[in-house]
């Protein structure tokens, strides 16, 4: 293993531990500091997928529940074992302790036919939260809302009601719904609304963004809660059981968010934490325990020379999704702080930009991008050059979309959106065909929402769209195809998909569609791992778990006939391989994604 890479991995591990254990309270005296107790760590199962494990404390303050991808863990605050609970079909993005459901957990399953479920902790079973109900009927004069359209469902203290958000024609709405889903009503709010929460008195509070200011509104849509000092609010939010205090996150000067508390009566606010990463998502129990989490997301791009096995770190700054330029001398990367704050205006604002670094850097890894390609206010990531180097296609969330944008490589004209799949389409990483005529991408099918492969014709000389976006029909595949590459020429593609929870497939198919040829099937909980094809189309590089438990880069012939061969061996997770144009190197992402859960005691 390359010595520089080995020490970088070790330094990253030390840094993760240090950031989780060292608090620098710059504005509070020692007497004011809350007592912090580490409770649990959630291990994320890969990059690019939803990077936000959720955690909630039980109403009695004795247990926490948290998610790891499709799995839900429930452990005593003081430590202990977790019951075996049914895995979700997709990632669990939201949890709430169901006060009116016998202690069951409300969980969001992002891939199931019913999005919302009740998990019975005693029996280890689950059932749909709303039974067979698919629509929530609104009050008189209020339209109904699809149950699967609801987000951030939160039960009231008495368990009689649920608060949730849903996308409306004029932006996000807040809904107040009976616990059985038989009726509901929309709460009218001026401005963008998010993070619904219940006060102990049974009012719904929320975060409202208007005129560029995000403030807590209690009750939601009626009054704005002002703090001293004046602070922006980032949800989720929580209220103490005595209703005297509320807890929320607020941006700091480092571009992250810290956890704060404020007195309900006076508005006087006090910062509680100053980790080097995002600190947020408070949940309060009746006994005064407050649970929150910190992010420890670390990624950097590296490269391996296939002949020698020598590895090079390409960047010391946080980076991922590598792709080579046509010469092979430059690698494009997604970079940024990965600060995650739900911002519906910028859908979502994850602080990701696109830049470049050198391949085989003679002077060591880059400490900053050589060039900045895209740095819009919203998420930008994962670009590809046209074969002649004149044009760049990239993924962006600008204009509240999830689409592919095109720009001249020299920046001589503004970026232009060329796909219109829209918000929530989860468009992936574009790849330009070797003949320069077509861009390949994955995204949500307008028909059933599954992730499928698309192509769009684009002239690499003029940047003009020559043929409209077209879905590649692939027979016999019911799962989600998450990434595709061109296979040697411009007539065949290779794609990787998720056939079922924990089961991946690699296949080839003509770009015109048809019956695929299965190249490889393997077990993996790492969603969105990426895929690479050698320039001659004879070999594939992909990611699977190695015997040591780490996700590593493997290679195998497209024709089959031999087992995959492990390429990387150092003790760190890998993802997103990209093959160099000369076939001699593979770039990839090294990652560690953790969420640490803590309690604030004596609040």
C-alpha positions, 0 to 999 in steps of 0.5 A: 500500500502506498505510504502517503495513502496509508498515513492519510487513511490513518489521519482521517480515522484520527480526525474522525475520532477527534471531531467526535470527541473534542468540543470547543465552546468558544462563547460559553463558560464551563459552568454553562456547558451541558453534559454530553454523552455519546450514545451510538454511531450509525455507519452509512453504507456508501456515498451519494445515496442519502447521507443522513441517518436519522435518530430519535429518543423514546418518550421516556428517554430510555432508548434511541432508535436510529437508521443505517440505510434500510435497517433500524436499530433500537438500543438502550441509552446506556448501551445494549443489544438491538432487537432484530427488526424487519429491513426496509426495501429502501433507505429509512430517511425518517423515524418518529416514536409513535406516541399513540401506537403502543410504542411502535416506531413510525418509519419512512421506507423510500422504496416500498409501495407504502412509504410510511410504516409502523414497526412493532418493537415487541413482535419485530413486525411492521405494517403500513401506517395508514393501512390500505389508505392511499389518500388523506382526505382534506377538510372542506375546500381542501384537496386530498393528498397522497399518503406517499407524498407526505414527508417528515411525519411527526406524532402529537404528544397525545398521539391523536394527530400527525404533522407532516409536509407535502409538496403543493402547487405553490411550494411545501405545505404543512398538514395536520392529519388524524392518527388513522389518516381518515382526515386532514387539513392544510395549514396555510403558511406564507413562505417556504415551510419545513421541519414540522414539530409539536409543542407540549401544548399540542400546537404545530411549529415549523421553520418558515423561510421568507425574504431570505430569512429562516425563522421558527414559527410557533404556531406554524404560520402565525408568529415568528420566534425571534432570538437574541442574538438574531439567528437563522434556524435549520430544522428539525426543531424540538421543544423541552417537555416544560415548554420553556425551551426550544432546540434548533440548529443554526449556521456558523461562520465555517459553513456548518451548523451548530446546535442552539437552545433558546428560552421561549419567554425571552428569546435568549439563545445559547449555543450548545455545541461547536463541532467541526461538522454539522450538529443538528436534529434535536429530539427531546424526551419527557425526562429532559434528555435531548438527543442530537447528531453530528456528521463525520463524512470524509471523502477524497479521490485517489488513483491506482496504477493497475500495472504496479498497484501503486496508489496516489491520493489526488486531493486532500480536500473533500471530494468524490465522483471522479471522471477523466478528461479526454487526455487523461491528465485531468480528473473532474471531482465533486467537492465541498463541505457536504454541509446538509441543510434542507433548503427547498429554494435550492433543492437541496443545498448540500454544498457540493461544487465541481472542480478539477485536479491533476492525475498522477500529481507530481507535487503530491495531492491537490489542496484546492481545485485546479479549476472550478467548473460549477459552483451554483447556490445549489448542488452541482456534481459529477461531470463528463467531457465531450470526447473533443473536450469542447463541452461539459455535461453535469448534474445540478439541482438548479431551478429546483430541478434534478437534471443535466446541464450543458456548458462550453468547456471554456465557459464562453456561454451560460450553462443550459439545462438539457433534461427536464425530469424535474425535482426528485428525479434523482438524475445520476452521472452523465457519460458522453459516448465515444463518437460524441453524439449521445449522453447517457444518464440514469434518472427516475422514469416518468412512468413508475419512478424507477431509476432507468437509463436514458440517452439524449442526442447532443452534438459535441461540436455545437452543443445542440440537442439533436434527439430528445431524451429517450428511455432505454427499454431493458427487458426483464429488469424490475429493479433500479439501474443506478449508473451506466457507462459506454462499453468500448464504442457507442452502440453498447452500454453497461449498467449496474442496478439494484435488483432487490435489497442487498442484491446488485446486478451488472448487465450489458445491453444495446443502446437501443434497448432489448434483452440484457446480458447479465455479467455479474450478480453480487450481494451488497448494501452499498447503494450507488457504488458506480461502475467503470468500463475499460476503454477497449470495453473488455473489462469492468471495475465495480465495488463489492465488500471484500473479506476484510469487510471493506468495500473495495474495487474489483475488476473482471472481464465483460465476457465472464469466465473468471472470478472478479479480481480485487484491485484495492486492499488498504483498510478503507471503503471505496466507491465510484471507479473511473477508468483512465482513457489509456486504460492504465489507471482507475480513479475512485473515491475513498470514504467514511460516512458516520453519524454520531448520536449524543445526548444533552443531559440536565437540560 
